[in-house]
Amino acid sequence: MANHFEILDDYYLNGEKIKIISGGMHYFRIVPEYWKDRLEKLKALGCNTVETYIPWNLHEKEKGQFDFSGMLDIVSFVKTAQELGLWVILRPSPYICAEWEFGGLPYWLLKEDGMRLRCMYPPYLQHVRQYYEKLFEVIAPLQVTRGGPVLFMQVENEYGYYGNDHKYMEYLKQLMIECGCEVPLVTSDGPWGSAFECGKIDGVLQTGNFGSKGSEQFAVIRKKIGDKPLMCMEFWVGWFDHWGVGCHQTGDIEQHAKDLDEILSEGHVNIYMFIGGTNFGFMNGSNYYDELTPDVTSYDYDALLTEDGQITPKYEAFKQVIAKYTQLPQVEFSTDIKRKAYGTLTAKRSTGLFENLENLTTPTESVCPQSMEKLDQGYGYILYESDLENEAIEKIRLHGANDRANLFVDEKPILTLYDRQLLEEHTLEEKPVGKKLSILVENMGRVNFGTALEKQRKGIDQCVQINGHQQYYWKQYPLRMEDLSGLDYSKKHQEGTPGFFEFSFHADELGDTFLDFSGWGKGCVWVNGFNIGRFWEIGPQKRLYIPAPLLQKGENIITVFETEGKASGEIVLCDAPDLGAV
């Protein structure tokens, strides 16, 4: 049955005032088998709405190839919420931030020289239009006007932090309407400084993003929006971790509960995050201020539910506050979920990266090294090889390189460069001599916030300088790491070099488990062919989450790719996470 939702002096559903108590949950960070469990726990908290971003870079991973299946089946996710009696807020911005790779923008935008993002740049707008035309075919039927649970949608995302192109914001608004958006629209920005002004659109409700001082923030917003309803679209109840941060980031539960009470006493809320989930595969984002800070694989966020969906003390504290504003429903959790330790596993076999390059990818040749994007590669690693003619390397510099490079001469490691080290020339004391230079470059996650968005080409985008001169003629191996079936384990792995290690274990009972990678350097892990994410010895995260639905009764295969030559040969499957000391 179709419903009518409108934004006047408050939110009205079919003419009746409705108080929106929402929680953020990203379907693309949670395996589909657990969507219902997480949504049931959201409902039991007292929330009546769930909010989610929509990641363009997954739904159109390659230009013109759309995917709305499996973990990307947004229709199934929204309908599951509706079956539980929940309303839905959709944020289908081209850009989502979300500590997500490139803020949700697809990598292939950067293949085009001169690409400008999030403004009235015609080539960019044309890509957005083609995406929206397809996306709204999928999501438009989910609106309340057509019998679905979607109450309203958001235009762009925190645009006031990025720019002031009001024509662009108006264009997106009209494009959404043209493509079938029938529900009201909102924007979301921090209420401080000029962000609120830069991000506004005529006729669109402005909502605020903040993590504390609700009454104070709402007072600022009230002056700007008049008699419209007050809403905190992102009530930040936690924070994210990046590799190398001292410990897992946590907040003050008591203070968060007080802030929630303040917000609900005056307006509406979306808790960011209700559950964070996981940056599976290579989908973590990064920030760049004075240095590169890539996010860890876990997006636990110190949210109300843990990464693997466990109820926390913060959940219970919020539940008490929400009970003051609505009657809490009785909800029976229908999914049987348990944590399980499968113990210590020893590598069955291993093989080297250099020995398997031709088995993993098809190389291209080029006079100058080319970026991943120019080679139609979005994620993973890329290896560059060039003949040295027995030249001793005294000095070396990589120009236009991001984010981390392992350098080898005749497949022996000589240097590792990370972030700002890639901007400098380096003197090698040992002056290695050999016939072949190899450079393995890792895309550690494109920046998801700020002006660095347009400078996110990965690999080497310019040149390699040796002893003051440019090195020409390169063989380039894009290592997307999407299919490892070609690995030849009969080829021996050279100790101290990048390699693949295979483990197996038998499971009679399936449970969520956590892979402890102590003794390993840096790399990523596949479980039965599914990339569960990256690991790095610098922490703080020390274990990777493996949801039970990725396992199967009987034999399970785990493959570890390690780049630093630090491989203990053992992993442990534990029954608890370890996100680093708090």
Backbone torsions as a table, in degrees:
resi	resn	phi	psi	omega
1	MET	NA	131.8	-179.8
2	ALA	-70.6	143.7	176.9
3	ASN	-119.7	169.2	179.5
4	HIS	-125.6	118.6	179.2
5	PHE	-117.8	133.4	178.4
6	GLU	-143.3	155.3	179.0
7	ILE	-111.2	112.6	178.4
8	LEU	-120.8	-118.9	173.0
9	ASP	-77.7	-11.6	177.1
10	ASP	-154.7	-175.6	175.2
11	TYR	-88.5	132.0	-179.6
12	TYR	-126.8	130.1	175.2
13	LEU	-116.3	116.2	-176.6
14	ASN	52.3	40.0	176.0
15	GLY	84.6	-7.2	-179.2
16	GLU	-104.9	139.4	176.3
17	LYS	-61.5	140.3	176.8
18	ILE	-130.6	134.1	176.5
19	LYS	-97.9	117.8	-176.9
20	ILE	-87.7	117.2	173.6
21	ILE	-120.1	101.4	-168.9
22	SER	-117.6	157.7	174.2
23	GLY	-130.6	140.4	179.8
24	GLY	-83.0	133.3	179.8
25	MET	-152.7	124.3	-177.1
26	HIS	-100.3	110.3	-177.3
27	TYR	-55.2	-30.2	-176.1
28	PHE	-81.2	-0.8	176.0
29	ARG	-109.5	6.5	-176.0
30	ILE	-137.1	136.1	179.2
31	VAL	-65.1	141.7	-174.2
32	PRO	-56.4	-30.9	-178.7
33	GLU	-62.8	-18.1	-178.1
34	TYR	-107.5	0.5	179.5
35	TRP	-56.6	-47.5	-175.6
36	LYS	-62.9	-41.7	179.0
37	ASP	-59.3	-47.3	-178.2
38	ARG	-65.4	-39.2	180.0
39	LEU	-69.8	-35.8	175.3
40	GLU	-62.4	-40.2	179.4
41	LYS	-69.6	-31.1	174.4
42	LEU	-64.9	-45.7	179.4
43	LYS	-63.6	-42.6	-179.2
44	ALA	-63.3	-26.4	177.4
45	LEU	-67.5	-23.1	-176.8
46	GLY	109.9	3.1	177.8
47	CYS	-75.8	146.7	176.7
48	ASN	-111.8	0.6	-173.7
49	THR	-144.6	147.8	171.7
50	VAL	-121.5	141.4	179.6
51	GLU	-116.1	142.3	174.5
52	THR	-147.0	146.0	166.1
53	TYR	-76.5	168.0	172.5
54	ILE	-126.8	116.8	-174.0
55	PRO	-87.6	109.3	178.7
56	TRP	-55.9	-40.6	-172.9
57	ASN	-70.0	-12.0	172.4
58	LEU	-97.9	-38.5	-177.3
59	HIS	-74.6	-23.5	173.0
60	GLU	-134.2	65.9	-174.3
61	LYS	-59.8	-39.1	172.0
62	GLU	-118.7	145.9	-175.4
63	LYS	-52.9	123.8	176.2
64	GLY	81.3	-0.2	178.8
65	GLN	-111.7	108.7	-172.4
66	PHE	-103.4	144.6	-178.1
67	ASP	-138.2	121.2	176.0
68	PHE	-130.2	41.1	-177.0
69	SER	-118.4	164.3	175.2
70	GLY	58.4	-125.2	178.7
71	MET	-65.4	-13.0	-178.3
72	LEU	-104.3	12.1	-178.6
73	ASP	-80.9	77.0	-176.0
74	ILE	-63.7	-30.5	178.3
75	VAL	-62.2	-46.3	179.7
76	SER	-63.1	-41.2	179.2
77	PHE	-61.3	-49.3	-177.9
78	VAL	-64.9	-40.2	-179.9
79	LYS	-69.1	-32.3	174.9
80	THR	-63.0	-42.7	176.8
81	ALA	-60.8	-43.5	-178.8
82	GLN	-63.6	-40.5	179.0
83	GLU	-61.0	-27.5	178.9
84	LEU	-89.2	2.1	178.9
85	GLY	83.1	19.9	-179.9
86	LEU	-98.2	145.2	170.4
87	TRP	-88.5	168.2	-173.5
88	VAL	-135.1	139.0	169.5
89	ILE	-111.8	125.8	177.5
90	LEU	-106.5	138.5	175.9
91	ARG	-121.8	83.3	-174.2
92	PRO	-90.7	39.2	-178.4
93	SER	-65.9	148.8	169.6
94	PRO	-57.3	-35.8	-179.0
95	TYR	-113.8	129.2	-177.5
96	ILE	-118.3	-11.3	-172.9
97	CYS	61.7	-102.2	168.2
98	ALA	60.1	17.7	-176.5
99	GLU	52.9	36.0	-174.6
100	TRP	-114.6	148.3	-176.7
101	GLU	-46.7	119.8	178.0
102	PHE	58.0	24.1	-179.0
103	GLY	59.3	26.7	178.8
104	GLY	88.5	-5.8	177.4
105	LEU	-76.1	143.0	179.5
106	PRO	-74.5	141.4	-176.1
107	TYR	-57.4	-32.2	-170.3
108	TRP	-69.3	-11.3	172.3
109	LEU	-60.2	-33.6	-175.9
110	LEU	-80.0	-5.2	175.3
111	LYS	-67.6	-27.5	-176.9
112	GLU	-84.8	122.4	176.6
113	ASP	-62.1	138.7	177.3
114	GLY	80.6	7.1	-178.5
115	MET	-58.4	130.1	173.8
116	ARG	-116.8	135.7	-172.1
117	LEU	-108.3	150.4	169.4
118	ARG	57.3	43.9	176.0
119	CYS	-159.7	179.2	-177.1
120	MET	-78.3	62.4	176.8
121	TYR	-106.2	111.3	-169.0
122	PRO	-51.6	-44.8	-179.7
123	PRO	-60.8	-39.4	177.3
124	TYR	-63.8	-46.6	-178.6
125	LEU	-62.2	-34.3	179.1
126	GLN	-65.8	-40.7	176.6
127	HIS	-63.8	-43.2	179.2
128	VAL	-61.2	-44.0	-179.8
129	ARG	-59.2	-46.6	-178.0
130	GLN	-64.7	-35.3	176.3
131	TYR	-68.7	-47.7	-178.4
132	TYR	-62.8	-37.2	178.9
133	GLU	-59.2	-38.0	177.7
134	LYS	-78.4	-45.9	-176.4
135	LEU	-59.0	-44.1	-175.7
136	PHE	-72.6	-20.0	169.6
137	GLU	-59.5	-32.7	-177.1
138	VAL	-85.5	-44.5	-171.1
139	ILE	-95.0	-22.0	-178.4
140	ALA	-57.9	-40.0	179.3
141	PRO	-65.4	-10.3	-176.7
142	LEU	-88.9	-2.6	-177.0
143	GLN	-73.3	154.1	-180.0
144	VAL	-60.6	-27.5	179.5
145	THR	-66.9	-16.5	-178.9
146	ARG	-120.4	20.4	176.7
147	GLY	91.3	4.6	178.4
148	GLY	-93.4	-175.7	-177.2
149	PRO	-100.2	0.3	-175.0
150	VAL	-77.0	113.7	-176.2
151	LEU	-81.6	-44.8	179.8
152	PHE	-157.5	168.5	-178.9
153	MET	-129.4	161.4	-179.3
154	GLN	-107.5	141.2	175.2
155	VAL	-94.5	126.6	-179.6
156	GLU	51.9	-158.4	-177.4
157	ASN	-162.3	117.6	-179.6
158	GLU	46.5	43.6	-175.7
159	TYR	-64.7	-29.1	-178.9
160	GLY	-61.9	-19.7	175.7
161	TYR	-81.1	-11.8	-172.3
162	TYR	-109.6	-46.4	-173.8
163	GLY	-160.8	-177.0	179.9
164	ASN	-132.5	33.4	179.8
165	ASP	-82.4	86.8	-177.0
166	HIS	-65.7	-28.7	176.8
167	LYS	-64.5	-38.0	178.2
168	TYR	-63.7	-45.3	-179.7
169	MET	-63.9	-41.6	177.7
170	GLU	-64.5	-38.5	178.3
171	TYR	-60.7	-45.9	-179.4
172	LEU	-63.3	-41.9	177.6
173	LYS	-57.3	-50.8	-178.6
174	GLN	-65.4	-35.7	179.1
175	LEU	-64.5	-42.5	178.4
176	MET	-61.6	-43.6	178.9
177	ILE	-64.3	-44.0	179.7
178	GLU	-61.1	-34.6	-177.8
179	CYS	-84.0	-3.8	173.7
180	GLY	123.3	8.7	177.1
181	CYS	-73.4	121.4	-178.1
182	GLU	-114.8	-12.1	-178.5
183	VAL	-91.2	164.8	178.8
184	PRO	-60.7	159.3	-179.2
185	LEU	-118.6	149.9	176.4
186	VAL	-134.6	164.3	167.1
187	THR	-118.5	166.0	173.8
188	SER	-139.8	130.6	179.2
189	ASP	-150.5	160.3	170.0
190	GLY	-67.0	138.8	-176.2
191	PRO	-79.5	9.9	-174.8
192	TRP	-99.6	157.6	174.8
193	GLY	56.3	-139.7	-177.3
194	SER	-97.4	1.9	-175.6
195	ALA	-58.2	-42.2	-177.2
196	PHE	-64.4	-38.3	179.8
197	GLU	-71.1	-42.3	-177.4
198	CYS	-65.6	-30.8	-174.1
199	GLY	-94.8	3.9	-172.7
200	LYS	-85.1	158.5	176.3
201	ILE	-136.6	137.7	177.9
202	ASP	-58.4	132.4	176.3
203	GLY	79.0	8.2	-179.1
204	VAL	-120.4	130.7	-179.0
205	LEU	-66.6	132.0	174.9
206	GLN	-92.1	129.0	174.4
207	THR	-116.3	163.0	-174.9
208	GLY	-114.2	151.8	175.6
209	ASN	-116.6	122.3	178.9
210	PHE	-164.5	168.5	-175.5
211	GLY	-122.0	1.4	-178.7
212	SER	-162.2	172.6	175.2
213	LYS	53.0	56.3	-174.6
214	GLY	-56.7	-47.5	-178.4
215	SER	-62.7	-41.0	179.9
216	GLU	-63.8	-43.6	-179.7
217	GLN	-67.2	-43.2	179.8
218	PHE	-63.5	-33.5	178.5
219	ALA	-63.7	-39.5	177.6
220	VAL	-65.7	-44.6	-178.6
221	ILE	-66.0	-40.3	-178.2
222	ARG	-56.6	-39.8	179.7
223	LYS	-63.5	-24.3	-174.8
224	LYS	-97.0	-25.4	-175.0
225	ILE	-112.5	-4.1	178.1
226	GLY	70.1	-132.5	-172.7
227	ASP	-91.8	20.4	178.0
228	LYS	-80.3	162.9	-179.3
229	PRO	-67.8	144.2	178.0
230	LEU	-89.1	131.2	176.5
231	MET	-143.8	133.2	168.7
232	CYS	-92.4	106.2	-177.1
233	MET	-75.3	-28.2	173.6
234	GLU	-133.6	98.1	172.5
235	PHE	-89.9	102.2	-173.1
236	TRP	-74.2	109.0	-177.7
237	VAL	-102.9	5.3	179.4
238	GLY	-164.3	-158.5	178.5
239	TRP	-157.5	171.0	-176.3
240	PHE	-103.0	161.9	178.0
241	ASP	-105.3	145.7	169.7
242	HIS	-119.8	156.3	-179.7
243	TRP	-59.1	128.7	178.3
244	GLY	96.5	-11.1	175.8
245	VAL	-67.7	148.8	-170.0
246	GLY	-59.9	-35.9	-177.6
247	CYS	-159.8	168.8	176.5
248	HIS	-60.4	132.0	-176.6
249	GLN	-79.8	127.8	179.1
250	THR	-134.8	159.1	-178.6
251	GLY	-116.5	178.9	-179.3
252	ASP	-90.6	108.2	-174.7
253	ILE	-59.7	-45.8	-177.4
254	GLU	-61.4	-41.8	-179.8
255	GLN	-68.1	-42.0	177.9
256	HIS	-59.5	-40.9	-179.9
257	ALA	-64.3	-40.8	177.7
258	LYS	-63.6	-42.1	179.4
259	ASP	-63.3	-40.9	177.9
260	LEU	-61.0	-42.9	179.6
261	ASP	-60.3	-43.9	177.7
262	GLU	-58.5	-46.2	-177.5
263	ILE	-64.2	-46.9	-176.8
264	LEU	-69.4	-25.1	179.5
265	SER	-70.1	-20.6	-176.6
266	GLU	-117.9	-20.4	-174.2
267	GLY	-164.1	-143.6	-172.3
268	HIS	-118.3	160.6	-174.1
269	VAL	-143.8	148.6	164.0
270	ASN	-125.7	116.8	-176.7
271	ILE	-79.2	119.9	-179.2
272	TYR	-116.7	108.0	0.4
273	MET	-109.0	149.3	168.0
274	PHE	-71.1	-47.8	169.3
275	ILE	-139.9	133.5	-178.9
276	GLY	-80.6	-53.2	-177.5
277	GLY	90.6	-148.1	-169.3
278	THR	-135.6	140.0	171.4
279	ASN	-85.9	74.2	-179.1
280	PHE	-62.2	156.2	176.4
281	GLY	64.6	-135.0	-178.8
282	PHE	-108.3	30.3	-168.6
283	MET	-95.1	5.5	175.2
284	ASN	-67.2	147.0	173.5
285	GLY	-91.2	-176.2	176.4
286	SER	-142.8	160.3	168.9
287	ASN	-117.1	155.4	177.5
288	TYR	-141.2	107.9	172.2
289	TYR	-113.6	-92.2	174.8
290	ASP	-88.7	-16.6	-179.3
291	GLU	-154.7	164.2	178.1
292	LEU	-76.2	129.6	177.5
293	THR	-130.5	86.0	179.0
294	PRO	-70.9	140.7	-179.1
295	ASP	-76.4	149.4	179.1
296	VAL	-72.3	173.3	-177.7
297	THR	-68.0	-39.6	178.5
298	SER	-73.8	133.9	170.6
299	TYR	-111.4	44.2	-179.7
300	ASP	-54.8	-42.1	171.8
301	TYR	65.0	8.0	-172.3
302	ASP	53.4	40.0	-176.6
303	ALA	-78.7	-177.3	-177.5
304	LEU	-70.5	-32.4	168.9
305	LEU	-109.0	147.3	175.8
306	THR	-69.3	172.6	178.7
307	GLU	-51.7	-37.2	-178.2
308	ASP	-98.7	17.8	169.2
309	GLY	87.7	12.2	178.8
310	GLN	-78.7	142.6	177.6
311	ILE	-73.5	135.9	-175.4
312	THR	-111.9	167.2	172.9
313	PRO	-59.1	-30.5	177.9
314	LYS	-65.5	-39.3	175.8
315	TYR	-57.3	-48.4	-177.3
316	GLU	-65.3	-38.4	179.0
317	ALA	-66.2	-41.2	179.0
318	PHE	-67.8	-34.6	-179.2
319	LYS	-62.1	-39.2	178.7
320	GLN	-64.4	-39.0	179.1
321	VAL	-68.7	-46.8	-177.3
322	ILE	-62.6	-31.1	179.7
323	ALA	-62.0	-19.6	177.4
324	LYS	-74.3	-17.9	-172.0
325	TYR	-116.3	-10.5	-180.0
326	THR	-158.6	159.4	176.6
327	GLN	-81.2	127.8	-178.8
328	LEU	-77.0	130.3	-179.8
329	PRO	-80.4	157.7	172.5
330	GLN	-88.3	120.6	-177.3
331	VAL	-126.7	128.6	176.1
332	GLU	-99.0	124.0	-178.7
333	PHE	-76.6	124.7	-168.1
334	SER	-96.1	-9.4	-176.2
335	THR	-103.7	126.1	179.2
336	ASP	-82.4	109.8	-177.6
337	ILE	-124.6	132.3	177.6
338	LYS	-138.6	156.2	172.9
339	ARG	-95.2	144.3	-176.2
340	LYS	-144.6	138.8	174.1
341	ALA	-100.8	127.4	178.3
342	TYR	-103.6	-0.6	172.8
343	GLY	88.3	-166.1	-176.0
344	THR	-85.9	132.6	177.6
345	LEU	-117.2	142.2	177.4
346	THR	-111.0	138.7	-177.7
347	ALA	-58.1	129.6	177.9
348	LYS	-78.3	-39.2	-177.8
349	ARG	-159.0	163.5	-179.3
350	SER	-148.7	161.1	176.1
351	THR	-155.7	162.0	-174.0
352	GLY	-93.4	156.9	175.5
353	LEU	-67.9	-48.9	-177.2
354	PHE	-58.6	-35.5	-178.5
355	GLU	-73.3	-12.7	-173.2
356	ASN	-122.4	11.8	-176.0
357	LEU	-54.6	-47.8	-177.8
358	GLU	-69.5	-20.7	178.0
359	ASN	-81.3	-19.3	-175.1
360	LEU	-99.9	-24.8	-171.8
361	THR	-161.2	167.1	175.0
362	THR	-105.2	119.0	-176.6
363	PRO	-77.1	157.7	171.1
364	THR	-122.3	158.0	178.8
365	GLU	-116.2	145.3	-176.1
366	SER	-153.0	148.2	177.1
367	VAL	-63.9	-46.9	178.4
368	CYS	-113.7	150.3	178.0
369	PRO	-64.4	144.3	-179.4
370	GLN	-116.9	150.9	179.5
371	SER	-69.5	163.4	175.4
372	MET	-52.7	-47.1	-173.6
373	GLU	-61.1	-37.4	179.6
374	LYS	-67.2	-20.8	179.5
375	LEU	-102.3	17.7	179.5
376	ASP	59.2	37.9	177.5
377	GLN	-118.6	129.8	-178.9
378	GLY	-95.8	-43.2	-165.3
379	TYR	-139.9	164.3	176.3
380	GLY	100.9	-134.4	-175.3
381	TYR	-128.1	163.8	172.1
382	ILE	-143.4	137.5	-179.5
383	LEU	-113.8	129.1	177.9
384	TYR	-109.6	135.4	178.2
385	GLU	-129.3	139.5	178.3
386	SER	-147.1	144.7	179.5
387	ASP	-75.9	137.4	-176.0
388	LEU	-100.9	-18.7	-177.3
389	GLU	56.8	38.5	176.5
390	ASN	59.4	30.4	176.0
391	GLU	-81.2	129.8	176.0
392	ALA	-73.3	128.6	-178.6
393	ILE	-91.4	111.1	175.2
394	GLU	-95.6	-41.8	-179.5
395	LYS	-133.5	144.3	178.7
396	ILE	-145.8	144.2	177.8
397	ARG	-147.5	138.0	176.5
398	LEU	-105.5	125.0	179.8
399	HIS	-103.8	133.5	178.7
400	GLY	69.2	35.4	-176.6
401	ALA	-107.9	138.9	173.9
402	ASN	-138.9	145.1	-1.3
403	ASP	-117.2	-28.1	-175.2
404	ARG	-150.2	133.0	-175.1
405	ALA	-130.1	130.8	170.8
406	ASN	-104.2	122.9	-176.2
407	LEU	-107.0	140.0	-177.5
408	PHE	-136.0	144.7	167.6
409	VAL	-117.2	124.0	-174.9
410	ASP	50.3	40.8	175.3
411	GLU	66.7	19.1	173.6
412	LYS	-109.6	130.6	-175.6
413	PRO	-64.5	135.3	178.6
414	ILE	-122.8	-22.7	-172.8
415	LEU	-169.2	143.5	171.3
416	THR	-125.0	128.9	-177.7
417	LEU	-122.0	136.5	-177.3
418	TYR	-134.2	132.5	172.0
419	ASP	54.4	-116.6	-171.7
420	ARG	-69.4	-17.3	174.1
421	GLN	-63.4	-23.7	179.9
422	LEU	-73.5	-9.9	179.9
423	LEU	-89.5	-6.7	-171.6
424	GLU	-114.4	159.2	170.2
425	GLU	-85.5	142.6	-176.5
426	HIS	-122.3	134.5	178.1
427	THR	-96.3	128.3	-179.1
428	LEU	-100.8	116.4	-176.8
429	GLU	-64.4	-37.1	-176.0
430	GLU	-81.6	-11.5	178.2
431	LYS	46.5	64.9	-176.1
432	PRO	-60.1	140.7	177.4
433	VAL	-117.7	136.5	179.2
434	GLY	-172.4	-175.2	-177.4
435	LYS	-100.0	-17.3	-173.4
436	LYS	-143.2	131.9	172.8
437	LEU	-103.9	129.2	177.7
438	SER	-122.5	135.0	179.2
439	ILE	-128.7	113.7	177.4
440	LEU	-96.7	116.1	-177.2
441	VAL	-112.8	133.0	-179.7
442	GLU	-107.9	131.7	166.8
443	ASN	-82.2	109.8	-175.3
444	MET	-91.2	9.9	179.8
445	GLY	115.4	116.6	-178.6
446	ARG	-66.3	146.2	178.3
447	VAL	-56.7	138.3	-174.6
448	ASN	-113.5	6.5	-176.9
449	PHE	-151.4	137.9	171.7
450	GLY	94.3	-174.3	-172.9
451	THR	-72.3	-13.6	179.3
452	ALA	-71.3	-5.9	-178.9
453	LEU	-52.4	-39.5	-174.3
454	GLU	-81.1	-0.1	-178.4
455	LYS	-118.5	42.9	-172.0
456	GLN	-110.7	24.8	171.4
457	ARG	-65.7	139.8	-175.9
458	LYS	-111.5	166.0	-172.3
459	GLY	83.4	-143.1	178.5
460	ILE	-118.1	118.7	-172.2
461	ASP	-103.5	1.7	-176.4
462	GLN	-136.2	-82.0	-177.8
463	CYS	-160.3	170.0	172.6
464	VAL	-119.5	129.3	-177.6
465	GLN	-110.4	126.1	177.7
466	ILE	-121.2	126.6	178.8
467	ASN	50.7	36.7	175.6
468	GLY	89.6	-9.2	179.7
469	HIS	-117.9	154.9	177.5
470	GLN	-74.0	139.8	176.5
471	GLN	-95.7	121.7	-177.3
472	TYR	-106.8	164.5	176.3
473	TYR	70.0	104.0	-174.3
474	TRP	-129.3	144.1	167.5
475	LYS	-103.3	130.2	-172.6
476	GLN	-119.0	126.3	-177.5
477	TYR	-114.3	97.9	175.2
478	PRO	-69.2	121.2	-177.7
479	LEU	-110.5	81.8	-178.9
480	ARG	-71.8	-22.6	177.4
481	MET	58.8	35.4	178.8
482	GLU	-92.5	-20.7	-178.8
483	ASP	-142.0	109.7	-178.6
484	LEU	-101.2	10.2	-173.7
485	SER	-65.7	-19.2	-178.7
486	GLY	-84.4	-3.1	-178.2
487	LEU	-58.2	134.3	179.2
488	ASP	-107.4	100.0	-176.1
489	TYR	-76.9	-2.9	175.4
490	SER	-77.6	-13.9	177.7
491	LYS	-89.4	123.8	-171.6
492	LYS	-71.9	142.7	175.7
493	HIS	-83.0	130.9	176.3
494	GLN	-82.3	124.2	-179.4
495	GLU	-57.5	139.6	178.8
496	GLY	86.6	3.2	179.3
497	THR	-121.1	166.6	179.1
498	PRO	-60.3	139.3	-178.3
499	GLY	-156.2	169.4	179.1
500	PHE	-112.4	139.0	-177.2
501	PHE	-131.3	128.2	-175.7
502	GLU	-109.2	133.2	177.7
503	PHE	-123.3	155.5	173.0
504	SER	-143.3	152.2	174.1
505	PHE	-151.3	155.5	-179.0
506	HIS	-100.3	131.9	179.2
507	ALA	-119.5	120.5	173.3
508	ASP	-88.1	-31.1	180.0
509	GLU	-128.3	138.8	-176.9
510	LEU	-99.8	133.3	177.2
511	GLY	-150.2	158.5	172.5
512	ASP	-62.2	137.6	-179.9
513	THR	-140.2	167.4	-173.5
514	PHE	-132.6	122.4	-174.5
515	LEU	-87.1	114.3	176.9
516	ASP	-86.3	121.8	-175.8
517	PHE	-106.3	26.1	177.0
518	SER	-54.9	136.5	179.6
519	GLY	91.6	-2.1	177.9
520	TRP	-109.9	154.9	-176.5
521	GLY	-86.9	-80.4	-175.3
522	LYS	-151.8	143.2	178.7
523	GLY	164.8	-149.7	-179.4
524	CYS	-149.3	167.5	-169.7
525	VAL	-135.4	138.8	173.7
526	TRP	-115.4	138.6	175.0
527	VAL	-118.2	113.0	-175.9
528	ASN	49.9	40.3	175.9
529	GLY	88.7	-5.8	-179.3
530	PHE	-97.7	126.0	-178.9
531	ASN	-77.7	109.0	-177.5
532	ILE	-86.3	-7.2	174.1
533	GLY	127.6	-173.4	-174.7
534	ARG	-94.7	155.9	168.6
535	PHE	-130.4	157.6	177.8
536	TRP	-157.7	130.0	-173.9
537	GLU	-61.8	-19.2	-177.2
538	ILE	-73.0	-11.1	175.8
539	GLY	68.9	-167.3	11.3
540	PRO	-77.2	-25.3	-178.3
541	GLN	-64.5	132.2	-176.2
542	LYS	-119.5	-8.1	179.0
543	ARG	-140.7	143.8	179.2
544	LEU	-103.0	136.0	-177.8
545	TYR	-78.4	130.1	174.8
546	ILE	-119.4	103.7	177.5
547	PRO	-65.0	143.0	-179.1
548	ALA	-54.4	-36.8	-179.4
549	PRO	-62.6	-13.4	175.6
550	LEU	-82.8	-12.4	179.7
551	LEU	-96.2	165.5	177.7
552	GLN	-136.4	150.1	177.1
553	LYS	-66.5	133.5	-174.4
554	GLY	102.7	-141.7	-172.6
555	GLU	-80.2	135.1	175.7
556	ASN	-126.3	140.4	-177.5
557	ILE	-113.8	127.2	173.6
558	ILE	-115.4	129.1	178.9
559	THR	-117.8	128.0	178.5
560	VAL	-112.0	127.4	172.1
561	PHE	-105.3	125.5	-176.0
562	GLU	-126.9	134.1	-171.0
563	THR	-104.5	-15.1	-170.6
564	GLU	-98.5	-2.8	-174.5
565	GLY	76.1	22.5	178.3
566	LYS	-117.2	96.0	-176.2
567	ALA	-135.4	113.6	-176.7
568	SER	-75.2	-20.4	-177.8
569	GLY	87.1	-3.3	178.8
570	GLU	-132.8	148.0	168.6
571	ILE	-132.3	160.2	178.8
572	VAL	-126.5	131.8	176.0
573	LEU	-99.4	110.5	-170.6
574	CYS	-106.2	168.6	-178.9
575	ASP	-104.8	20.8	176.8
576	ALA	-153.9	149.5	177.7
577	PRO	-76.8	167.3	170.3
578	ASP	-145.1	97.4	-177.4
579	LEU	-93.0	6.8	-179.7
580	GLY	103.3	147.0	-175.6
581	ALA	-56.7	138.9	178.5
582	VAL	-91.2	NA	NA
